[in-house]
Amino acid sequence: MTSSGTNRGGPPNSLPTIQAPWPAAWELLLPAAAAPARARGRTLQTALREAVRSGRLAPGTRLPSSRDLAGDLGVSRGLVTEAYEQLTAEGYLRSDRGAGTWVGEAVRAVGPRARDRAPRRAGVLADFVAGTPDLSLFPRSAWSAAHRGVLAELPHQALGYPDPRGLPRLRTALAELLVRRRGVVADPERVIVVSGVAQAMTLLGFVLHARGTPGVGVENPGSPEHGSLFASAGIGAVALPLDGEGLAMAELRASGVRAVVTTPAHQFPTGIAYSARRRAELLDWARSVDGLLIEDDYDGEFRYDRAPVGALQGLDPEHVAYTGSVSKSLAPGLRLGWLLVPASHVEEVVERKRTMDLGNPVLDQALLARFVERGDYDRQLRRCRRAYRERRDVLVAALEEHFPGARVSGIAAGLHVVAALPGRYGPQDRFLARAAAAGVTVRPTAHYGETAVDGVRLVLGYAHLPPARIRDGVRLMADAVRDQGARREPSAP
Ligand SMILES: Cc1ncc(COP(=O)(O)O)c(C=O)c1O
């Protein structure tokens, strides 16, 4: 199946683009390949017309490119082009040469189907939640080719209980990938395949707890998940402040903890990259207390206009446990990630992993190994990076246009930015309430633990939103708060 780009760009009439209801299931919505060859074109047109008339494809829904849809449906591209042209002529679709094809707004759903249809989620037009990738970029055709390849080549023997550390083939592929892309020191023997960063944290939590570690430091502001994952393993989290360079060293030293979670490549959520000095200070601290830095490299692959920041682990693999996953690059639903631990921790972590789940599913591991080995993972990263960079640019430009004076930071990397709006947009609670009433969901930095916030400070995720939705969301938010006393600055002469 091909990857169907259903939600990029905007319809020609500035109607907000809507993600197709079942972006992955075109062959169910439009079953054309099953028809006899001579009737396929007509069947496709009828199914498409019916899907629009019944409202199953809502006005504003962007259709896949003719090539992608043909691939998904298993019909020739010519049939899809013809169907698009015919339905455009009939007014069911609208197209903009080179930009795409959308369901038109002129056709209103009619008939009993429309009455029965489930109500569309009302209210939220744009949710700028942080940390969600665009799931429609999942590389379906490459993944399905890898799946076929793996099933064809995997010996029966390999379907038994796996090594709890992970398949040797995947550990080797990941070691090569992480050395090359993130600058880690990765011996395949030290790579442990996990079901995401979340499991890596839980495993480390259990091991540290068993060793009698009293508490783990976590960044504040930071991901609320870090603290809860360690808590679930019986270890308390100690919130530690940041300064402009990363974790504040004086507070870290004073806290008495000997293990601390850090996101040095792109701090979550402030977006800063730890300074070289702070990275060195952290490593010195870890050596001096015989401690452990737990490096969460959750979105380290996404950098746009700054030099790559290599992993901290590469500088001292005996004092850093390094973890990452495919949650941002492929999809969080795959639940696949990696953990590299110092030699002193390998045995205990692997034993925890064994008792927790006896290892990750073999087929998934073999698939990811093949995907990495054949360069598909690199291709996917390039593709996502291009799309996310464009969305980042659109968001920053929209904020500049609609919120003059906003300071936008953390933009060089990752999938979100932080926007500090001038004081006239406050108070923050009222701002958030008005944005929500206008259908735009945004979260303040306070949601991630930042205190003493002056004015309005927002964490805005953009990767999952098509550019048109980003523009519309920012505009709607600005319109909603304008009568709050916020006035546009007069433009410079
Ligand atoms: C800070 C941080 N770390 C890690 C993750 C990913 O966790 P996982 O790999 O378990 O999906 C996220 C996901 O949003 C995150 O925000």
The ligand as a Gaussian input file, in Angstrom:
#p B3LYP/6-31G(d) Opt

LIG

0 1
 C       10.064000      13.814000      26.221000
 C        9.581000      12.590000      25.528000
 N       10.308000      11.467000      25.587000
 C        9.919000      10.341000      24.954000
 C        8.770000      10.285000      24.228000
 C        8.426000       9.039000      23.443000
 O        8.117000       7.978000      24.242000
 P        7.945000       6.533000      23.569000
 O        9.214000       6.227000      22.857000
 O        7.689000       5.619000      24.722000
 O        6.796000       6.607000      22.642000
 C        7.966000      11.392000      24.179000
 C        6.687000      11.299000      23.432000
 O        5.917000      12.208000      23.289000
 C        8.378000      12.580000      24.824000
 O        7.654000      13.691000      24.754000

